[in-house]
Amino acid sequence: MNQSLPAQPGAPAGAGAGAPPGPPTPKSAAATSILSKKMRLGDALISEGLINEEQLQQALALQKKSGKRLGAVLVEMHLVTEQDIVQILSKQLRIPFIDLSNYLIDPVIAKLVPEHIAKRHMLIPINKVGNKLTVAMVDPLNIIAIDDIQLMTGLMVKPVVATHTDINKALQDAYGAVAQQDKLMDDLEDIGHTDDEDLDGLGELGENDAPIIRLCNLVISQAVQNGVSDIHIEPFEKELRIRYRQDGMMFTAMNPPKKATAAITSRIKIMSSLNIAEKRLPQDGRIKIKVANRMIDLRVSVLPVIWGEKIVMRILDQTSLKVNLEDLGFEPKTLERFKGGIASPYGIILVTGPTGSGKTTTLYSALTSVNSIDTNVMTAEDPVEYMLHGVNQVQCKPEIGLTFAAALRSFLRQDPDVIMVGEIRDFETAEIAIKASMTGHLVLSTLHTNDAPGTIGRIVNMGIEPFMVTTSVILVQAQRLVRKICKDCKFEIKPRAEQISQFGITPELIRRIDLPHINEKNMLFYKGKGCESCNNSGSRGRIGVYEVMMMSERLRDIILNGGSTDDIRRQAIEEGMLSLRESALRKALTGMTSLEEVVRVTMGEH
């Protein structure tokens, strides 16, 4: 005797019995398609080698006594796991499996199905695209549940499979968030306008202030859970908009009532220890808060705009910091060059790129790799974003005279081996940093330039003599961040001839970027379709692209003779430097990122 895949309670017998009478006529094409794929769970598990016939018979005997589902009995006997069951189900029915433990459910999507219906059938809506609703289910053979959802939503249901544990947790999280957000918005609608004259009173926690406090906490906790890098709170004439930046892209998270603007602003200011009465000048502060049992730092910037004060909070999560150089996305030869640079006992290393390109992460990773018990590492930062164990970090405060230059002067009396300066902004800082690098110290810093070769001209334009640049600079690195293609929905694209021509993809280029297995005939690009795992964006996470220019004798000659940036670039490429565009193309050809990302991030680059 064997047992077919069981249905959830309430499903027709045909969905779960071994040889039932013909099933009732389903109401939907989706249900018909699923029902036509009946199969036996026991046979599937045996064929996959997860259990044997004897174990199956034991489980069936226990099932008969307990009345439980066969899958549940097998899990209790420790013969298989929940994930084994759902993966078999996914394979046999050709229905996708999704790991909900790595997926944050949007409360707005969850609200499409009432909580009691979702809990009754052990399912949860996870995504909506057009008229199609993706629903994670323990039992995708439950045609009654599928038809119920289609009737109540007017949407076509696309089932995916998930474990009972994951769905149960997702139900608690999502509907808890739904209830919390709904009550919060109702409470916010009930409160009156907060006048400017009343702002001082928000320092006292009263009953009327509780919704504002809960909203601010919700905004921050949701952002942290989603892996958001920045929170934007933006007042406009008729609305208040809260947006998140995730993987470099912005999206709207919620729109609280406009009348709550002043109260929300004041609450954030109180949390940041800022002056709530000052609304004419920009202010900067920090918040330290515990979210999901880990401490999170938020860097807060408040800026007066026409309709109030715009707030941006940068989330600094110590647990998300990558401190291994191998994890940042360096190409093999580029990583070798960078490691060679930071292994030098003295000299200056410059990391360049726009804001948000990962420069600080690169520097922290470099410091971590050189930090040891016999090395004195010191940093001057504005602000200190992450705390590094064993590193002496100084928070610069220009308002009291503790500038980068002042910190550097003090460092030289502290017997340092390695110095990191947050940014070279002026001649004074550049001069001290270069002199420090010439007197037996390894100096790391950042600069705002578009590429590595252009950095030399930028330093010279600050007033530094070319001979000092050539004597002190070991390595210059430029970098950007590109979005990674979602692994769950990645597909191949055969490049068109004009695309190959447009990007200058030649056998010589492929040789330079070290891809001997790729040629013009088998060349492929990749893209993400958009799925539940990536919230229909086609991408998940970001990775760096780099160009690393090592200083050489020939480059020194070009700089000393007043050579142009183009002259420096040509020589650096001749000596093996991969440009930003080439580094990004390599990641596109190896399936890490899309061609669209290459164009977006390296537009205008050589």
Order of alpha helices (4+ residues) and beta strands (2+ residues): alpha-alpha-alpha-alpha-alpha-alpha-alpha-beta-beta-alpha-beta-alpha-alpha-beta-beta-beta-alpha-beta-beta-beta-alpha-beta-alpha-beta-beta-alpha-beta-alpha-beta-alpha-alpha-beta-beta-alpha-alpha-beta-beta-alpha-alpha-alpha-alpha
